[in-house]
Amino acid sequence: MSDLHSRPSVFPWPPVVYICCVALAIILTVTVPLPWLGGTLAEFLFAVGWLTLAGGLALILLAIRALRRGGTTVNPTQAASQLVTSGPFGISRNPIYLGETMIMVAIALITRSPWFIVMGFAAAIITTYLAIRPEEQHLDLRFGRRYRDYAKRVRRWI
């Protein structure tokens, strides 16, 4: 039995990647500030940021709830015991990571720091390679055709 069959990863990459990218965005915002839009558009984006933040948090909470209801783990280092395809997982195969990226974009809009957008996308790309692809292999090994059919219907991100 391969290691990916028993669990997708031995290290919890997603939270570490997002925390590091937030820290880097803060450091870059302070040391290398980038220009931001002004006037009415900035105020509009500020409001959109709060809505995006609420949406990202809601997406994460709904995804966690769906995983728990499905009787499987939220922990990215543990084996999935069930394939959850309903709720937020009917829209995105990775709604928790999508929600985390939305939160980083929201912080950019609220704080007027483009670095959070840059680092949010960097976190999404890094998470794709370090976590999502191994998770997909794990799910394919555990659930076979059911997972492959699901992956054909639902996109990785959005």
N, C-alpha and C positions, 0 to 999 in steps of 0.2 A: 504494500500500500504506500503510495507516494505521500510526501509531507503535505502537498496541496490537497490531498484527499482528506486528511485528518484536520487540517486548518489552513486558512489562506495565508497567514503570516505569523511570524514569531515576535514581531515588533509592532506596536500600535502606531504606524506611520501617520495616518490622517490627523489626529490631534496634534502630534508633534510638528508636522509640516505647517499646519495652519497657525499654530502658536508662534513658530519661528518666523513665518511670513508677516504676522501682525507685528512682532517685535522689530523686524527689519523695516517694515513700513513706518513705524514710529520713529526709528532712528533716522531713516532717510527724510522723513517729513521735517525733522528738527535740523538735520545737517545740510540737506540739499532740497530746500523747499521749491516746489514747482508752482507756476502760476495757475490760478483758478478763474473761472468765469465770474463776472461781477454782476451787479444789478439785480433786476427782477428774475433773470434766469437762475442766478445763484440761490435766491430765496425759494424758487420753485423746486430746484434740485434738492435743497435742504428738506423740503416737505416730502419729496419722492424718496429721499433717503430714509426717513422715518417709516414710511410705508413699506419700503424694501426690507428694512430691519424687521418689522413685524411679520412680513411674509416669510422671511428666512427662518425666523424663530418658529413660526407656526409650522412650516414645512418640516423642520427637524423634529418638533414634538409629535406631529402626526405620524412621521415615519417611525419614530421610536415606539409609539403606541401600536402601529401596525405590526411591527416586528414582535412586540410582546404578545399581542393578541394572536399572532401566528405561531407562537410558541417557540421562537428562535431567538438567538442572541443578538445583541446590539454591538457587542465587543468585536472589533475587526481582527482579533487574534484567535477567535474561537470558531469552531466548525458550525456551519449553518445546519440546523436540524430540520428546517422547513423552508420551502421556497415561497416567499411572500411576494405576490404580484398585484395586490389590491391597494387601495388608498393611494398615497403618494407614489408607491411603486408601480402604479399603472400609468404614471406620467413620466417618471424618470427611474432608471435602474439604480440611481445613486442619490436619492433625495436628501440624505443627510449631508453629503459633500456639496450638493447643489445649494442647500440652505446655508452652509458655512461660507461658500463663495458669495452668495447674496449678501450675507452679513458684512463681508469685507467691502463689497461695493457700496453698501449702505453707509458704512463708516466713512468711506471716501466722500460721499455726497453730503453727509452731515458735518464732517470736519473740514471739508473743502481741501482734501489732500489726495491728489491723483495717485500718490504712491500706494494707497490701499487698493486701488483698482489694479495697478500693475502687479502688486504682490498677491492679490486675490486670484488673478489669472495664473500667476506663477504657481501658487499653491494648488490650483486645479490641475495644471499640467503635471506637476510633480506627483500629486496624489494619483493621477491616472496611471502613471508608470509604477509607482511603488506599492500602491494598494489595490486600485480597481482592477487592473489586469490580473494580478494573482487571485483576487476574489472571484473574477469571472472564470478563471481556470478551475478554482475550487468548486464553484457552483456547477460548472459543466461536468466535472468528475462526479459530484454527489447526485445531481439531478438529471443529468443527461439530456435527452430530447426535450423534456419539459422546460429546462432552462434555455436551451437553444431556441425553442419556439417563442418563449417569452422575450429573449434577446432580439429576435426578429421583429417583434411587435412594439417593443418599448426601447427608446433610445438610451444611450449610456448617460447622457446629461439631461438634455431637453429636446 
